[in-house]
Amino acid sequence: MCFYGVFSKMTQLPNNITLLRIAGSLGLLLCDVTSVVFWLIHGLCGISDIADGWLARKLKCVTKTGALLDSVADICFVACCAWKLLPK
């Protein structure tokens, strides 16, 4: 159950970060592996994976939907990285 109070808009922040990680993962497909942009997005996606779970627990906003969305984002990130990094 989410904490609803003065910071009720903050309760959506973990899910928004997760959605941005999905978008970033898809953005990796558009970048060259040797570019700085690829590795910057890769690092930000990794940090966001830690941040969204931590924020969800801190804001007492852990939901089944958020957990499912996080799993989808993880699969998307790993699949996009594998597509770009594994030799064809």
Beta strands, then each sheet from edge to edge (+ up, - down):
end
